[in-house]
Amino acid sequence: MSLLGPGRHICVTEGPVVVANERSSSDSAQRWTLAVMRQFGGAFGVAVLVAVFAGAGSYVSAHAFTNGFTAAIGTAAGLSFAGALVGLAVSSRETHGEPRGAPNRSASLAEAEAALPT
């Protein structure tokens, strides 16, 4: 979830992931978890971009500012792309709307059919 900082409003994938994997019957726990992850992702993303800007540029001149800004925007794009890839990887692991850890009903059905007398 820490990859959702800079570009989280473009590709927000944490909602379905958190809610689908939450086994609690309380909606407030799911909402609280999602809110904390959003806040942490935003703060972490801003901190990373500030560190990249400070390492590559400064406010001394327009050229130094442009160097820092270019590096920070490139980093933001990379983090957004990485977040999109993680979202695609998580969503591709789901089968028929069920989370990855859900029981395999087709295997249970095959076992039940095999146990029937013929």
Residue frames as qw, qx, qy, qz and C-alpha x, y, z in Angstrom:
[[0.000, 0.883, 0.469, 0.000, 0.00, 0.00, 0.00],
 [0.348, -0.688, 0.075, 0.632, 2.95, 2.32, 0.36],
 [0.360, 0.063, 0.569, 0.736, 3.15, 2.53, -3.44],
 [0.091, 0.729, 0.642, 0.218, -0.14, 4.42, -3.56],
 [0.291, -0.573, -0.193, 0.741, 1.29, 7.77, -2.50],
 [0.041, -0.357, 0.254, 0.898, 1.85, 10.05, -5.48],
 [0.295, 0.044, -0.604, -0.739, -0.57, 8.55, -7.98],
 [0.119, 0.185, 0.927, -0.304, -3.24, 7.05, -5.78],
 [0.436, 0.496, 0.326, -0.676, -6.08, 9.12, -7.21],
 [0.414, 0.435, -0.562, -0.569, -5.32, 7.92, -10.73],
 [0.666, 0.059, -0.723, -0.175, -5.40, 4.20, -9.98],
 [0.433, -0.401, 0.545, -0.595, -7.03, 3.44, -6.63],
 [0.690, 0.052, -0.689, -0.217, -6.95, -0.31, -6.12],
 [0.112, 0.195, -0.812, 0.538, -6.66, -0.64, -2.38],
 [0.575, -0.110, 0.217, -0.781, -10.42, -0.51, -1.64],
 [0.897, 0.056, -0.258, -0.354, -11.47, -3.85, -3.12],
 [0.588, 0.292, -0.694, 0.294, -8.27, -5.51, -1.89],
 [0.065, -0.239, 0.646, -0.723, -8.77, -4.45, 1.72],
 [0.671, -0.047, 0.197, -0.713, -12.50, -5.15, 1.81],
 [0.853, 0.173, -0.415, -0.264, -12.21, -8.53, 0.03],
 [0.575, 0.223, -0.706, 0.349, -9.47, -9.80, 2.34],
 [0.231, -0.316, 0.502, -0.771, -11.12, -8.56, 5.53],
 [0.404, -0.220, -0.883, -0.092, -12.86, -11.39, 7.38],
 [0.004, 0.185, 0.585, -0.790, -14.33, -9.14, 10.06],
 [0.052, 0.640, 0.751, 0.152, -18.06, -8.59, 10.18],
 [0.146, -0.793, -0.250, 0.536, -17.52, -4.95, 11.10],
 [0.506, 0.737, 0.239, 0.379, -17.62, -2.40, 8.30],
 [0.181, -0.975, 0.124, -0.037, -16.01, 0.20, 10.56],
 [0.685, -0.467, 0.449, 0.334, -12.84, -1.89, 10.87],
 [0.666, 0.363, 0.462, 0.459, -12.60, -2.11, 7.08],
 [0.191, 0.924, 0.163, 0.287, -13.13, 1.61, 6.62],
 [0.436, -0.862, 0.230, 0.113, -10.63, 2.43, 9.34],
 [0.747, -0.193, 0.473, 0.425, -8.01, 0.16, 7.78],
 [0.535, 0.596, 0.394, 0.450, -8.56, 1.69, 4.35],
 [0.036, -0.986, -0.048, -0.156, -8.36, 5.25, 5.73],
 [0.574, -0.700, 0.343, 0.249, -5.11, 4.54, 7.57],
 [0.724, 0.063, 0.494, 0.478, -3.57, 2.95, 4.48],
 [0.365, 0.807, 0.287, 0.365, -4.55, 5.95, 2.34],
 [0.237, -0.965, 0.114, -0.023, -3.04, 8.39, 4.83],
 [0.682, -0.479, 0.443, 0.332, 0.14, 6.39, 5.16],
 [0.681, 0.348, 0.464, 0.447, 0.48, 6.01, 1.39],
 [0.207, 0.925, 0.161, 0.275, 0.04, 9.73, 0.84],
 [0.388, -0.883, 0.255, 0.065, 2.54, 10.70, 3.54],
 [0.749, -0.241, 0.493, 0.371, 5.07, 8.13, 2.36],
 [0.602, 0.571, 0.393, 0.396, 4.70, 9.25, -1.25],
 [0.049, 0.982, -0.004, 0.183, 5.22, 12.91, -0.44],
 [0.566, -0.717, 0.367, 0.175, 8.25, 12.08, 1.71],
 [0.766, 0.050, 0.483, 0.421, 9.82, 10.05, -1.10],
 [0.450, 0.751, 0.288, 0.387, 9.23, 12.80, -3.66],
 [0.189, -0.971, 0.132, -0.057, 10.66, 15.48, -1.37],
 [0.683, -0.497, 0.449, 0.292, 13.74, 13.35, -0.78],
 [0.697, 0.333, 0.451, 0.448, 14.19, 12.79, -4.53],
 [0.220, 0.924, 0.145, 0.278, 13.80, 16.51, -5.22],
 [0.392, -0.882, 0.253, 0.057, 16.28, 17.42, -2.49],
 [0.752, -0.272, 0.485, 0.354, 18.80, 14.91, -3.80],
 [0.599, 0.369, 0.496, 0.509, 18.58, 15.96, -7.44],
 [0.184, 0.660, 0.235, 0.689, 17.88, 19.69, -7.28],
 [0.294, -0.409, -0.456, 0.733, 17.35, 22.77, -5.16],
 [0.128, 0.902, 0.405, -0.081, 15.81, 26.26, -5.16],
 [0.438, -0.497, 0.190, 0.725, 19.12, 27.96, -5.97],
 [0.107, 0.340, -0.448, -0.820, 18.45, 28.42, -9.68],
 [0.750, 0.290, 0.006, -0.594, 15.83, 27.61, -12.27],
 [0.598, 0.391, -0.685, -0.139, 18.06, 24.90, -13.74],
 [0.058, 0.184, -0.891, 0.412, 18.57, 23.23, -10.34],
 [0.545, 0.135, 0.455, -0.691, 14.82, 23.41, -9.65],
 [0.745, 0.364, -0.289, -0.479, 14.05, 21.86, -13.05],
 [0.399, 0.331, -0.852, 0.072, 16.49, 19.02, -12.37],
 [0.155, -0.038, 0.818, -0.552, 14.87, 18.25, -9.02],
 [0.627, 0.261, 0.223, -0.699, 11.34, 18.59, -10.38],
 [0.657, 0.375, -0.544, -0.363, 12.09, 16.29, -13.32],
 [0.258, 0.207, -0.918, 0.220, 13.52, 13.63, -11.01],
 [0.317, 0.082, 0.672, -0.664, 10.56, 13.89, -8.62],
 [0.694, 0.320, -0.011, -0.645, 7.97, 13.64, -11.40],
 [0.562, 0.343, -0.731, -0.179, 9.80, 10.65, -12.90],
 [0.047, 0.102, -0.902, 0.417, 9.76, 8.97, -9.51],
 [0.509, 0.193, 0.421, -0.725, 6.04, 9.71, -9.09],
 [0.709, 0.351, -0.347, -0.505, 5.35, 8.18, -12.50],
 [0.407, 0.279, -0.867, 0.063, 7.40, 5.10, -11.60],
 [0.162, 0.009, 0.801, -0.577, 5.59, 4.64, -8.29],
 [0.633, 0.272, 0.149, -0.709, 2.21, 5.06, -9.98],
 [0.656, 0.349, -0.588, -0.320, 3.15, 2.46, -12.58],
 [0.212, 0.181, -0.916, 0.289, 4.37, 0.09, -9.85],
 [0.384, 0.110, 0.590, -0.702, 1.09, 0.59, -7.95],
 [0.711, 0.322, -0.158, -0.604, -0.88, -0.20, -11.11],
 [0.525, 0.307, -0.790, -0.082, 1.15, -3.39, -11.64],
 [0.036, -0.061, 0.864, -0.499, 0.53, -4.48, -8.06],
 [0.557, 0.218, 0.315, -0.737, -3.18, -3.80, -8.51],
 [0.707, 0.344, -0.433, -0.440, -3.27, -5.85, -11.69],
 [0.339, 0.249, -0.894, 0.153, -1.37, -8.69, -10.03],
 [0.238, 0.045, 0.746, -0.621, -3.77, -8.76, -7.07],
 [0.648, 0.299, 0.133, -0.687, -6.88, -8.57, -9.25],
 [0.619, 0.352, -0.624, -0.323, -5.65, -11.32, -11.55],
 [0.126, 0.163, -0.934, 0.293, -5.31, -13.68, -8.59],
 [0.500, 0.131, 0.500, -0.695, -9.00, -13.41, -7.79],
 [0.061, -0.088, -0.913, -0.393, -11.30, -16.03, -9.24],
 [0.266, -0.553, -0.691, -0.382, -14.96, -15.24, -9.84],
 [0.284, -0.745, -0.017, -0.604, -14.93, -12.40, -7.31],
 [0.841, -0.526, -0.114, 0.049, -13.48, -14.54, -4.54],
 [0.135, -0.870, 0.474, -0.006, -10.20, -13.60, -2.86],
 [0.492, 0.489, -0.720, 0.001, -7.14, -15.76, -3.40],
 [0.053, -0.249, 0.866, -0.431, -7.43, -17.40, 0.03],
 [0.727, 0.003, 0.145, -0.672, -11.05, -18.48, -0.49],
 [0.616, -0.093, 0.781, -0.030, -11.79, -22.20, -0.52],
 [0.188, 0.246, -0.712, -0.630, -11.73, -23.88, -3.91],
 [0.690, 0.135, 0.396, -0.590, -15.33, -24.95, -4.43],
 [0.758, 0.416, -0.374, -0.335, -14.71, -26.81, -7.68],
 [0.302, 0.358, -0.861, 0.199, -12.13, -29.06, -5.97],
 [0.365, -0.051, 0.714, -0.595, -14.58, -29.75, -3.14],
 [0.766, 0.299, 0.057, -0.566, -17.27, -30.63, -5.67],
 [0.624, 0.432, -0.637, -0.134, -14.93, -33.02, -7.49],
 [0.044, 0.257, -0.882, 0.393, -14.04, -34.72, -4.21],
 [0.563, 0.094, 0.501, -0.651, -17.73, -35.04, -3.30],
 [0.784, 0.376, -0.207, -0.448, -18.56, -36.55, -6.69],
 [0.448, 0.414, -0.791, 0.056, -15.66, -39.01, -6.39],
 [0.177, -0.163, 0.817, -0.523, -16.95, -40.16, -3.00],
 [0.732, 0.125, 0.113, -0.661, -20.40, -41.03, -4.37],
 [0.585, -0.058, 0.807, 0.053, -21.06, -44.73, -4.92],
 [0.337, 0.381, -0.505, -0.697, -21.28, -45.73, -8.57]]
